[in-house]
Amino acid sequence: MFTPQSVAHKVGPSLTWNILNFGRIRNKIHAQEARFEQAVRRYRTTVLTAAEEVENALASYMLERERSKSL
């Protein structure tokens, strides 16, 4: 049952399996990191766009307020 041959058969496939999948696992990690970075860029762009829209709306409001005071 616990002969060197039986141990080799049990350990061998798991080591071979991990070695064969290492490139695939690394590629999945890189792909996920790229998706994360893209999501962060998209989030930052969304926040900056929202801040710009708020600033523009406030500026328009202030201009309209000043215009209505002068009437």
Secondary structure as UniProt FT lines:
FT   HELIX           4..70
//
